[in-house]
Amino acid sequence: MITAQLFPVWTPEVGAGGMPYSDNYNVAFSGEIIVERSRDPETDLARALLDRGHSGKVTMLDGATGKPRTIIDIEKAATVRTVETGTYPRFRRIERYAESPPAAETQVVGMDAPQGQILVLVTHKGGEF
């Protein structure tokens, strides 16, 4: 069975109960962080794993305790995202483009550029463009 570890990213601000809180999560898979600062870690993990060629189910473990939190169907979760509504979060389908697979909505680290695309890094050291 495939497993991944979920780690909260704690914010320095104090929440309603006087305690620090987390609304972003990092997800580690095979010893490396593959989803960083996600507000929707389950679906972002599914898209990242699908991009890496994995299918089936993945068990999300708590990063601190190692206890199972969620079992995720990779193919199904990769096609949705969570949306905050007035009453509670809901799943919404992601509009798919004909020639590109679903992509993570947050930064996925350790991945190459999608085939057919080139990543360009531009730096600026004073002066004008």
matplotlib code that plots the C-alpha trace (Angstrom):
import matplotlib.pyplot as plt

x = [0.0, 1.2, 1.6, 2.3, 2.9, 1.0, 2.7, 1.0, 2.7, 2.2, 1.6, 3.0, -0.3, -2.5, -5.9, -9.2, -8.3, -5.1, -3.0, -1.1, -2.9, -2.3, -4.3, -1.5, 0.1, 3.2, 3.0, 6.0, 6.1, 9.1, 11.2, 10.7, 8.1, 6.1, 3.3, 4.2, 1.9, -1.3, -4.8, -6.1, -3.5, -5.5, -6.4, -3.1, -1.3, -3.5, -2.6, 1.1, 1.0, -1.0, 1.7, 4.3, 2.5, 0.9, -2.7, -4.9, -5.2, -2.8, -3.1, -2.4, -0.6, -0.2, 3.4, 3.9, 2.2, 2.2, -1.5, -3.7, -5.8, -7.4, -7.4, -7.5, -8.5, -5.8, -7.8, -11.0, -9.3, -7.2, -10.3, -11.7, -10.8, -12.4, -14.2, -15.2, -19.0, -21.2, -22.0, -19.2, -16.5, -17.6, -15.9, -16.0, -14.8, -11.7, -12.2, -9.8, -8.1, -8.0, -4.2, -3.0, -3.5, -4.8, -2.1, -1.7, -3.2, -0.3, 3.4, 4.7, 8.4, 10.8, 9.0, 10.3, 8.5, 5.5, 6.4, 6.3, 6.7, 9.9, 10.5, 12.4, 14.0, 14.4, 16.5, 16.9, 19.9, 19.1, 18.7, 15.8, 14.4]
y = [0.0, 3.5, 5.9, 9.6, 11.8, 15.0, 17.8, 21.0, 24.3, 26.3, 30.1, 32.4, 34.2, 33.0, 31.4, 31.8, 29.6, 31.4, 28.6, 28.7, 27.2, 25.7, 26.1, 24.8, 21.4, 19.8, 16.2, 13.9, 10.8, 8.4, 10.7, 13.9, 16.7, 16.6, 19.0, 22.2, 24.7, 23.2, 24.2, 21.1, 18.4, 15.3, 16.3, 18.0, 14.8, 12.8, 15.0, 14.9, 11.0, 10.7, 12.9, 10.5, 7.4, 6.1, 4.8, 3.0, 4.2, 6.1, 6.2, 9.7, 9.3, 11.9, 13.1, 13.3, 10.1, 7.9, 7.1, 6.8, 9.8, 9.3, 6.7, 8.5, 7.1, 8.7, 8.7, 10.1, 12.7, 14.0, 15.2, 17.4, 20.2, 21.4, 24.7, 26.7, 27.5, 29.4, 26.3, 23.7, 22.6, 20.8, 19.0, 20.6, 19.0, 20.5, 21.5, 19.3, 20.5, 18.0, 17.8, 18.2, 16.1, 17.6, 19.6, 20.4, 23.7, 24.4, 24.1, 20.6, 20.3, 17.9, 17.7, 18.4, 20.7, 19.1, 17.6, 20.2, 23.1, 25.0, 26.6, 29.9, 31.6, 35.3, 37.3, 41.0, 42.9, 46.6, 48.7, 48.4, 45.7]
z = [0.0, -0.8, 2.2, 2.5, 5.6, 6.4, 8.3, 9.4, 8.6, 11.8, 11.5, 14.1, 14.6, 17.5, 16.6, 18.3, 21.3, 22.0, 20.3, 17.0, 14.1, 10.7, 7.5, 5.2, 5.0, 3.5, 2.3, 2.2, 0.0, -0.2, 2.0, 0.1, 0.3, -2.9, -1.9, -0.1, 1.8, 0.5, 1.8, 0.1, 0.7, -0.2, -3.7, -4.4, -3.3, -5.6, -8.6, -7.7, -7.4, -10.6, -12.4, -11.1, -12.5, -9.3, -9.1, -6.7, -3.1, -0.8, 3.0, 4.4, 7.8, 10.5, 10.2, 14.0, 15.2, 12.1, 12.6, 9.5, 8.8, 5.4, 2.6, -0.8, -4.2, -6.4, -9.7, -8.1, -5.8, -8.7, -10.5, -7.7, -5.4, -2.1, -2.1, 1.0, 0.9, 3.3, 5.3, 4.9, 2.5, -0.7, -3.6, -7.0, -10.3, -11.9, -15.5, -17.6, -20.7, -23.5, -23.8, -20.2, -17.1, -13.8, -12.0, -8.3, -7.3, -5.0, -5.5, -6.1, -5.4, -7.0, -10.3, -13.8, -16.2, -18.0, -21.3, -24.1, -21.7, -20.7, -17.4, -17.5, -14.5, -14.9, -12.4, -12.3, -10.8, -10.8, -14.0, -16.4, -18.6]

ax = plt.figure().add_subplot(projection="3d")
ax.plot(x, y, z, "-o")
ax.set_aspect("equal")
plt.show()
